[in-house]
Amino acid sequence: MSSSGRATPLSSSGRAATLRVAETTVKSHVTPVVAKLGVRDRVQAVVIVHRSGLAAGSR
């Protein structure tokens, strides 16, 4: 998260570097979430999570 408390948008490779895991690990966790939500990409998944109030600071 940034100093403003908002999540910082990162690519899968950027997120992997931050978490110190392989990019394939990030993708293997994101893919089922996107599928479960029935959306076409992670941007749509983020919108749903934010609107639902599940994301920290989304209220």
Residue pairs with C-beta under 8 A, 6 or more apart in sequence:
1 7
1 8
1 56
2 8
5 56
5 57
6 57
7 46
7 55
10 18
12 23
12 26
12 27
12 30
13 23
15 26
16 22
16 23
16 25
16 26
19 26
30 42
30 45
33 42
33 45
34 40
34 41
34 42
34 44
34 45
37 44
37 45
37 48
39 45
39 48
46 55
49 55
49 58
50 58
51 58
52 58
53 59
